[in-house]
Amino acid sequence: MAESLETKAGKLPGTDVPAIKLQGHWVSLPHLSYGKWPPHNFEAESLGNLDLNLPCEHRWAQRDGKVSYKTASWLFLKEAPLFSKSLSQKIRKARKVGFEFERGGLPLLSEFWLMYARHIHHLGSLPLPKQFFHGLLQGFDEGFAEIFTLRYQGKTVGCACNLFVEGFYENAWFATNTGSQKLGASYFLHDQMINRAAELSAEVYSFGRSTPKSGVHQFKRQWGTTDIPLAWYRNGQLITENPHPLRPLGMFLKYLPFPLVARLGNWAFKRIY
């Protein structure tokens, strides 16, 4: 991955988006959800429909939300966020549990990847291979990537991989285990990452993308986020039908052994990313 970034690195045509060209297709990295990056400013009202005729499948930020299979959740940080009484209580409770968190880079990669990959397997999908994140940590020169790990009683219970570029701090990959959710691991980890974004003087903290009206989306909305709908384009054409016709295959993946799913993820990575 690092070699690919060095030898095939470029920009999406007409944009400042870091990208690599694979088999004649431009693929944006690492902000896979956004076609034109970064926007000229971070006001949600300024995000219009974006249209570039690129020979690849891609998601784009779109205002009208008529076609929105996913949405990004942005928390604007120009002023200190004012959380509800209920949310503030959950954060304070999580701080008292005794979590230990660490922020870093490559030394935390194995710990992060194992938890992330098992979480993705549980959801019925293929994980990105460890070398993808290794290349991201070393090769994202336009900004930087960093890893958070969360531990409780000596065991890893949460993890995240975040990206920072031009005032935008995004939690791109996130996982916690089921038991730690009852202790408030998600609240604790996001609280720490929002503080990190503020420390970097970021204008936006992004919780990443999720399915509208899902439980994950509702979790993000309680932080006072703004929804940024994401529409799906292929070869410059808006897709108006479900872009995941093979999604039921995920139910099958859940029951495959984890080592096999990890190998399938490596195989898919080589042919898609």
C-alpha positions as YAML, in Angstrom:
chain: A
units: angstrom
residues:
- id: 1
  name: MET
  ca: [0.00, 0.00, 0.00]
- id: 2
  name: ALA
  ca: [2.73, 2.44, 0.91]
- id: 3
  name: GLU
  ca: [4.49, 1.63, -2.36]
- id: 4
  name: SER
  ca: [1.26, 2.22, -4.29]
- id: 5
  name: LEU
  ca: [0.82, 5.62, -2.68]
- id: 6
  name: GLU
  ca: [4.35, 6.58, -3.69]
- id: 7
  name: THR
  ca: [4.30, 5.27, -7.24]
- id: 8
  name: LYS
  ca: [0.71, 5.89, -8.32]
- id: 9
  name: ALA
  ca: [-0.29, 8.82, -6.16]
- id: 10
  name: GLY
  ca: [-2.11, 11.73, -7.69]
- id: 11
  name: LYS
  ca: [-5.28, 13.80, -7.37]
- id: 12
  name: LEU
  ca: [-8.79, 13.10, -8.56]
- id: 13
  name: PRO
  ca: [-9.19, 15.08, -11.81]
- id: 14
  name: GLY
  ca: [-10.30, 18.63, -11.05]
- id: 15
  name: THR
  ca: [-9.98, 18.23, -7.30]
- id: 16
  name: ASP
  ca: [-7.45, 18.25, -4.49]
- id: 17
  name: VAL
  ca: [-8.46, 14.77, -3.35]
- id: 18
  name: PRO
  ca: [-5.50, 12.43, -2.76]
- id: 19
  name: ALA
  ca: [-6.00, 9.38, -4.97]
- id: 20
  name: ILE
  ca: [-4.36, 6.41, -6.60]
- id: 21
  name: LYS
  ca: [-5.01, 5.11, -10.10]
- id: 22
  name: LEU
  ca: [-5.70, 1.39, -10.33]
- id: 23
  name: GLN
  ca: [-6.45, -0.37, -13.62]
- id: 24
  name: GLY
  ca: [-7.44, 2.94, -15.20]
- id: 25
  name: HIS
  ca: [-9.77, 3.92, -12.34]
- id: 26
  name: TRP
  ca: [-9.13, 6.82, -9.97]
- id: 27
  name: VAL
  ca: [-9.93, 5.91, -6.36]
- id: 28
  name: SER
  ca: [-9.99, 8.61, -3.68]
- id: 29
  name: LEU
  ca: [-8.05, 7.96, -0.50]
- id: 30
  name: PRO
  ca: [-8.56, 8.00, 2.35]
- id: 31
  name: HIS
  ca: [-11.87, 9.91, 2.57]
- id: 32
  name: LEU
  ca: [-13.84, 7.37, 0.59]
- id: 33
  name: SER
  ca: [-17.21, 9.03, 1.35]
- id: 34
  name: TYR
  ca: [-16.54, 12.39, -0.22]
- id: 35
  name: GLY
  ca: [-16.05, 13.09, -3.91]
- id: 36
  name: LYS
  ca: [-14.75, 16.67, -3.76]
- id: 37
  name: TRP
  ca: [-12.48, 17.13, -0.79]
- id: 38
  name: PRO
  ca: [-12.15, 19.34, 1.08]
- id: 39
  name: PRO
  ca: [-15.12, 21.65, 0.47]
- id: 40
  name: HIS
  ca: [-14.24, 25.35, 0.29]
- id: 41
  name: ASN
  ca: [-15.69, 25.77, 3.77]
- id: 42
  name: PHE
  ca: [-17.39, 23.53, 6.28]
- id: 43
  name: GLU
  ca: [-20.85, 25.13, 6.39]
- id: 44
  name: ALA
  ca: [-23.39, 22.42, 5.60]
- id: 45
  name: GLU
  ca: [-25.50, 24.95, 3.66]
- id: 46
  name: SER
  ca: [-22.67, 25.40, 1.16]
- id: 47
  name: LEU
  ca: [-22.61, 21.74, 0.12]
- id: 48
  name: GLY
  ca: [-24.37, 21.58, -3.23]
- id: 49
  name: ASN
  ca: [-24.75, 18.64, -5.57]
- id: 50
  name: LEU
  ca: [-21.32, 17.69, -6.85]
- id: 51
  name: ASP
  ca: [-20.88, 16.36, -10.35]
- id: 52
  name: LEU
  ca: [-17.62, 15.12, -11.83]
- id: 53
  name: ASN
  ca: [-17.66, 12.53, -14.58]
- id: 54
  name: LEU
  ca: [-15.16, 10.07, -13.14]
- id: 55
  name: PRO
  ca: [-14.71, 6.52, -14.43]
- id: 56
  name: CYS
  ca: [-15.33, 4.93, -11.05]
- id: 57
  name: GLU
  ca: [-17.99, 4.15, -8.50]
- id: 58
  name: HIS
  ca: [-18.10, 6.76, -5.77]
- id: 59
  name: ARG
  ca: [-20.17, 8.40, -3.05]
- id: 60
  name: TRP
  ca: [-20.69, 12.15, -2.96]
- id: 61
  name: ALA
  ca: [-21.99, 14.66, -0.47]
- id: 62
  name: GLN
  ca: [-25.42, 15.80, -1.59]
- id: 63
  name: ARG
  ca: [-27.78, 18.34, -0.08]
- id: 64
  name: ASP
  ca: [-31.24, 17.27, -1.19]
- id: 65
  name: GLY
  ca: [-30.98, 13.79, 0.31]
- id: 66
  name: LYS
  ca: [-33.44, 12.33, -2.22]
- id: 67
  name: VAL
  ca: [-31.09, 9.42, -2.71]
- id: 68
  name: SER
  ca: [-29.22, 8.75, 0.50]
- id: 69
  name: TYR
  ca: [-28.14, 5.26, 1.44]
- id: 70
  name: LYS
  ca: [-25.68, 6.65, 3.97]
- id: 71
  name: THR
  ca: [-25.21, 9.89, 5.83]
- id: 72
  name: ALA
  ca: [-22.18, 11.46, 7.49]
- id: 73
  name: SER
  ca: [-22.62, 13.07, 10.92]
- id: 74
  name: TRP
  ca: [-20.64, 16.27, 11.46]
- id: 75
  name: LEU
  ca: [-20.19, 18.15, 14.73]
- id: 76
  name: PHE
  ca: [-19.14, 21.76, 14.13]
- id: 77
  name: LEU
  ca: [-16.49, 22.99, 16.56]
- id: 78
  name: LYS
  ca: [-16.27, 26.72, 15.85]
- id: 79
  name: GLU
  ca: [-17.79, 27.09, 19.30]
- id: 80
  name: ALA
  ca: [-17.58, 24.61, 22.17]
- id: 81
  name: PRO
  ca: [-20.38, 22.05, 21.72]
- id: 82
  name: LEU
  ca: [-23.23, 22.25, 24.22]
- id: 83
  name: PHE
  ca: [-24.35, 18.74, 25.09]
- id: 84
  name: SER
  ca: [-27.69, 17.83, 26.60]
- id: 85
  name: LYS
  ca: [-27.97, 17.03, 30.29]
- id: 86
  name: SER
  ca: [-28.57, 13.37, 29.49]
- id: 87
  name: LEU
  ca: [-25.51, 13.10, 27.24]
- id: 88
  name: SER
  ca: [-23.31, 14.94, 29.73]
- id: 89
  name: GLN
  ca: [-24.34, 12.48, 32.44]
- id: 90
  name: LYS
  ca: [-23.45, 9.51, 30.21]
- id: 91
  name: ILE
  ca: [-20.02, 11.00, 29.49]
- id: 92
  name: ARG
  ca: [-19.32, 11.70, 33.18]
- id: 93
  name: LYS
  ca: [-20.39, 8.17, 34.09]
- id: 94
  name: ALA
  ca: [-18.10, 6.67, 31.45]
- id: 95
  name: ARG
  ca: [-15.16, 8.73, 32.72]
- id: 96
  name: LYS
  ca: [-15.53, 7.11, 36.15]
- id: 97
  name: VAL
  ca: [-15.47, 3.50, 34.90]
- id: 98
  name: GLY
  ca: [-11.71, 3.24, 34.77]
- id: 99
  name: PHE
  ca: [-11.09, 3.05, 31.04]
- id: 100
  name: GLU
  ca: [-7.55, 3.46, 29.80]
- id: 101
  name: PHE
  ca: [-7.03, 4.90, 26.35]
- id: 102
  name: GLU
  ca: [-3.97, 5.36, 24.20]
- id: 103
  name: ARG
  ca: [-3.40, 7.40, 21.06]
- id: 104
  name: GLY
  ca: [-0.63, 6.64, 18.59]
- id: 105
  name: GLY
  ca: [0.36, 5.18, 15.26]
- id: 106
  name: LEU
  ca: [2.03, 2.00, 14.04]
- id: 107
  name: PRO
  ca: [2.72, 0.55, 17.54]
- id: 108
  name: LEU
  ca: [-1.07, 0.34, 18.04]
- id: 109
  name: LEU
  ca: [-1.88, -1.00, 14.59]
- id: 110
  name: SER
  ca: [-2.09, -4.72, 15.44]
- id: 111
  name: GLU
  ca: [-4.28, -4.09, 18.48]
- id: 112
  name: PHE
  ca: [-6.57, -1.81, 16.48]
- id: 113
  name: TRP
  ca: [-6.79, -4.04, 13.41]
- id: 114
  name: LEU
  ca: [-7.69, -7.23, 15.25]
- id: 115
  name: MET
  ca: [-10.63, -5.61, 17.01]
- id: 116
  name: TYR
  ca: [-11.74, -3.68, 13.92]
- id: 117
  name: ALA
  ca: [-11.56, -6.78, 11.70]
- id: 118
  name: ARG
  ca: [-13.49, -8.98, 14.12]
- id: 119
  name: HIS
  ca: [-16.14, -6.26, 14.43]
- id: 120
  name: ILE
  ca: [-16.51, -6.02, 10.65]
- id: 121
  name: HIS
  ca: [-16.73, -9.81, 10.45]
- id: 122
  name: HIS
  ca: [-19.52, -9.75, 13.04]
- id: 123
  name: LEU
  ca: [-21.39, -7.25, 10.85]
- id: 124
  name: GLY
  ca: [-21.11, -9.57, 7.87]
- id: 125
  name: SER
  ca: [-18.56, -7.72, 5.82]
- id: 126
  name: LEU
  ca: [-14.95, -8.04, 4.70]
- id: 127
  name: PRO
  ca: [-12.33, -6.08, 6.68]
- id: 128
  name: LEU
  ca: [-9.71, -3.96, 5.03]
- id: 129
  name: PRO
  ca: [-6.32, -5.65, 5.46]
- id: 130
  name: LYS
  ca: [-3.76, -4.47, 7.97]
- id: 131
  name: GLN
  ca: [-1.46, -3.22, 5.19]
- id: 132
  name: PHE
  ca: [-4.12, -0.72, 4.11]
- id: 133
  name: PHE
  ca: [-3.95, 0.98, 7.52]
- id: 134
  name: HIS
  ca: [-0.17, 0.63, 7.60]
- id: 135
  name: GLY
  ca: [0.03, 2.55, 4.31]
- id: 136
  name: LEU
  ca: [-2.46, 5.11, 5.57]
- id: 137
  name: LEU
  ca: [-0.50, 5.77, 8.76]
- id: 138
  name: GLN
  ca: [2.73, 6.21, 6.81]
- id: 139
  name: GLY
  ca: [1.58, 7.63, 3.47]
- id: 140
  name: PHE
  ca: [-1.19, 10.16, 4.09]
- id: 141
  name: ASP
  ca: [1.00, 13.22, 3.58]
- id: 142
  name: GLU
  ca: [-1.85, 15.70, 2.97]
- id: 143
  name: GLY
  ca: [-2.87, 15.23, 6.61]
- id: 144
  name: PHE
  ca: [-2.31, 12.44, 9.08]
- id: 145
  name: ALA
  ca: [-3.96, 9.33, 10.49]
- id: 146
  name: GLU
  ca: [-3.88, 8.16, 14.09]
- id: 147
  name: ILE
  ca: [-5.20, 5.29, 16.16]
- id: 148
  name: PHE
  ca: [-7.06, 5.24, 19.48]
- id: 149
  name: THR
  ca: [-7.32, 2.13, 21.63]
- id: 150
  name: LEU
  ca: [-9.49, 1.73, 24.70]
- id: 151
  name: ARG
  ca: [-8.81, -0.84, 27.42]
- id: 152
  name: TYR
  ca: [-10.73, -2.00, 30.47]
- id: 153
  name: GLN
  ca: [-9.16, -4.24, 33.10]
- id: 154
  name: GLY
  ca: [-6.27, -4.96, 30.78]
- id: 155
  name: LYS
  ca: [-8.40, -5.99, 27.78]
- id: 156
  name: THR
  ca: [-8.99, -4.04, 24.56]
- id: 157
  name: VAL
  ca: [-12.67, -3.03, 24.44]
- id: 158
  name: GLY
  ca: [-12.67, -0.25, 21.82]
- id: 159
  name: CYS
  ca: [-10.65, 1.18, 18.97]
- id: 160
  name: ALA
  ca: [-10.73, 3.85, 16.28]
- id: 161
  name: CYS
  ca: [-8.71, 5.09, 13.32]
- id: 162
  name: ASN
  ca: [-9.07, 8.81, 12.63]
- id: 163
  name: LEU
  ca: [-8.04, 11.15, 9.83]
- id: 164
  name: PHE
  ca: [-7.16, 14.84, 10.01]
- id: 165
  name: VAL
  ca: [-6.85, 17.12, 7.01]
- id: 166
  name: GLU
  ca: [-7.29, 20.88, 6.61]
- id: 167
  name: GLY
  ca: [-9.38, 21.47, 9.73]
- id: 168
  name: PHE
  ca: [-11.45, 18.32, 9.34]
- id: 169
  name: TYR
  ca: [-11.10, 15.48, 11.86]
- id: 170
  name: GLU
  ca: [-12.98, 12.28, 11.05]
- id: 171
  name: ASN
  ca: [-13.53, 9.06, 12.93]
- id: 172
  name: ALA
  ca: [-13.37, 6.83, 9.86]
- id: 173
  name: TRP
  ca: [-13.24, 3.39, 11.54]
- id: 174
  name: PHE
  ca: [-14.65, 2.55, 14.96]
- id: 175
  name: ALA
  ca: [-15.41, -0.56, 17.02]
- id: 176
  name: THR
  ca: [-16.32, -1.50, 20.58]
- id: 177
  name: ASN
  ca: [-17.27, -4.86, 22.00]
- id: 178
  name: THR
  ca: [-20.76, -5.58, 23.31]
- id: 179
  name: GLY
  ca: [-19.89, -5.74, 27.00]
- id: 180
  name: SER
  ca: [-18.08, -2.40, 27.00]
- id: 181
  name: GLN
  ca: [-21.04, -0.60, 25.44]
- id: 182
  name: LYS
  ca: [-22.94, -1.05, 28.68]
- id: 183
  name: LEU
  ca: [-20.07, 0.68, 30.47]
- id: 184
  name: GLY
  ca: [-20.18, 3.65, 28.10]
- id: 185
  name: ALA
  ca: [-17.13, 2.85, 25.98]
- id: 186
  name: SER
  ca: [-18.53, 4.59, 22.89]
- id: 187
  name: TYR
  ca: [-19.29, 7.74, 24.89]
- id: 188
  name: PHE
  ca: [-15.85, 7.77, 26.47]
- id: 189
  name: LEU
  ca: [-14.00, 7.19, 23.21]
- id: 190
  name: HIS
  ca: [-15.90, 9.80, 21.20]
- id: 191
  name: ASP
  ca: [-15.50, 12.30, 24.03]
- id: 192
  name: GLN
  ca: [-11.73, 11.81, 23.91]
- id: 193
  name: MET
  ca: [-11.66, 12.10, 20.12]
- id: 194
  name: ILE
  ca: [-13.75, 15.27, 20.10]
- id: 195
  name: ASN
  ca: [-11.28, 16.75, 22.61]
- id: 196
  name: ARG
  ca: [-8.46, 15.72, 20.29]
- id: 197
  name: ALA
  ca: [-10.15, 17.46, 17.36]
- id: 198
  name: ALA
  ca: [-10.54, 20.62, 19.43]
- id: 199
  name: GLU
  ca: [-6.88, 20.37, 20.46]
- id: 200
  name: LEU
  ca: [-5.97, 20.40, 16.75]
- id: 201
  name: SER
  ca: [-8.24, 23.46, 16.19]
- id: 202
  name: ALA
  ca: [-10.38, 21.42, 13.82]
- id: 203
  name: GLU
  ca: [-13.53, 23.09, 12.52]
- id: 204
  name: VAL
  ca: [-15.41, 19.80, 12.22]
- id: 205
  name: TYR
  ca: [-15.44, 16.50, 14.07]
- id: 206
  name: SER
  ca: [-17.03, 13.84, 11.89]
- id: 207
  name: PHE
  ca: [-18.50, 10.72, 13.44]
- id: 208
  name: GLY
  ca: [-18.21, 9.07, 10.03]
- id: 209
  name: ARG
  ca: [-21.02, 7.59, 7.99]
- id: 210
  name: SER
  ca: [-23.96, 5.43, 8.99]
- id: 211
  name: THR
  ca: [-27.36, 4.31, 7.72]
- id: 212
  name: PRO
  ca: [-30.05, 6.97, 8.28]
- id: 213
  name: LYS
  ca: [-32.41, 6.23, 11.17]
- id: 214
  name: SER
  ca: [-30.29, 3.28, 12.34]
- id: 215
  name: GLY
  ca: [-29.29, 2.86, 15.96]
- id: 216
  name: VAL
  ca: [-25.76, 4.07, 15.18]
- id: 217
  name: HIS
  ca: [-27.16, 7.15, 13.44]
- id: 218
  name: GLN
  ca: [-29.40, 7.95, 16.43]
- id: 219
  name: PHE
  ca: [-26.39, 7.59, 18.75]
- id: 220
  name: LYS
  ca: [-24.52, 10.21, 16.71]
- id: 221
  name: ARG
  ca: [-27.47, 12.62, 16.52]
- id: 222
  name: GLN
  ca: [-27.64, 12.98, 20.31]
- id: 223
  name: TRP
  ca: [-24.27, 14.79, 20.14]
- id: 224
  name: GLY
  ca: [-25.88, 17.61, 18.16]
- id: 225
  name: THR
  ca: [-24.50, 16.57, 14.77]
- id: 226
  name: THR
  ca: [-25.52, 17.82, 11.34]
- id: 227
  name: ASP
  ca: [-26.47, 15.17, 8.78]
- id: 228
  name: ILE
  ca: [-24.53, 15.29, 5.49]
- id: 229
  name: PRO
  ca: [-26.40, 12.96, 3.07]
- id: 230
  name: LEU
  ca: [-24.25, 10.83, 0.79]
- id: 231
  name: ALA
  ca: [-25.56, 9.84, -2.62]
- id: 232
  name: TRP
  ca: [-23.98, 7.17, -4.82]
- id: 233
  name: TYR
  ca: [-22.68, 7.83, -8.32]
- id: 234
  name: ARG
  ca: [-21.24, 5.38, -10.83]
- id: 235
  name: ASN
  ca: [-19.46, 6.70, -13.93]
- id: 236
  name: GLY
  ca: [-20.96, 10.12, -13.22]
- id: 237
  name: GLN
  ca: [-24.54, 8.78, -13.08]
- id: 238
  name: LEU
  ca: [-26.67, 8.88, -9.95]
- id: 239
  name: ILE
  ca: [-27.71, 5.40, -8.81]
- id: 240
  name: THR
  ca: [-31.42, 5.34, -7.95]
- id: 241
  name: GLU
  ca: [-31.62, 1.71, -6.81]
- id: 242
  name: ASN
  ca: [-30.02, -0.08, -3.89]
- id: 243
  name: PRO
  ca: [-26.28, -0.26, -4.73]
- id: 244
  name: HIS
  ca: [-25.84, -3.38, -2.59]
- id: 245
  name: PRO
  ca: [-27.83, -6.14, -4.37]
- id: 246
  name: LEU
  ca: [-25.53, -8.77, -2.84]
- id: 247
  name: ARG
  ca: [-25.89, -7.47, 0.72]
- id: 248
  name: PRO
  ca: [-27.62, -10.70, 1.91]
- id: 249
  name: LEU
  ca: [-24.25, -12.37, 1.29]
- id: 250
  name: GLY
  ca: [-23.20, -10.74, 4.57]
- id: 251
  name: MET
  ca: [-25.35, -13.19, 6.50]
- id: 252
  name: PHE
  ca: [-23.23, -15.97, 5.03]
- id: 253
  name: LEU
  ca: [-19.94, -14.22, 5.82]
- id: 254
  name: LYS
  ca: [-20.83, -14.02, 9.51]
- id: 255
  name: TYR
  ca: [-20.63, -17.79, 9.80]
- id: 256
  name: LEU
  ca: [-17.30, -18.23, 8.05]
- id: 257
  name: PRO
  ca: [-14.18, -18.63, 10.23]
- id: 258
  name: PHE
  ca: [-12.49, -15.31, 10.95]
- id: 259
  name: PRO
  ca: [-9.09, -16.30, 9.41]
- id: 260
  name: LEU
  ca: [-10.87, -17.13, 6.14]
- id: 261
  name: VAL
  ca: [-12.79, -13.83, 6.16]
- id: 262
  name: ALA
  ca: [-9.54, -11.95, 6.76]
- id: 263
  name: ARG
  ca: [-7.97, -13.71, 3.74]
- id: 264
  name: LEU
  ca: [-11.01, -12.88, 1.62]
- id: 265
  name: GLY
  ca: [-10.60, -9.25, 2.70]
- id: 266
  name: ASN
  ca: [-7.01, -9.30, 1.48]
- id: 267
  name: TRP
  ca: [-8.14, -10.77, -1.84]
- id: 268
  name: ALA
  ca: [-10.88, -8.16, -2.30]
- id: 269
  name: PHE
  ca: [-8.51, -5.33, -1.34]
- id: 270
  name: LYS
  ca: [-6.08, -6.24, -4.11]
- id: 271
  name: ARG
  ca: [-8.83, -6.14, -6.73]
- id: 272
  name: ILE
  ca: [-10.96, -3.23, -5.51]
- id: 273
  name: TYR
  ca: [-8.73, -0.81, -3.62]
...
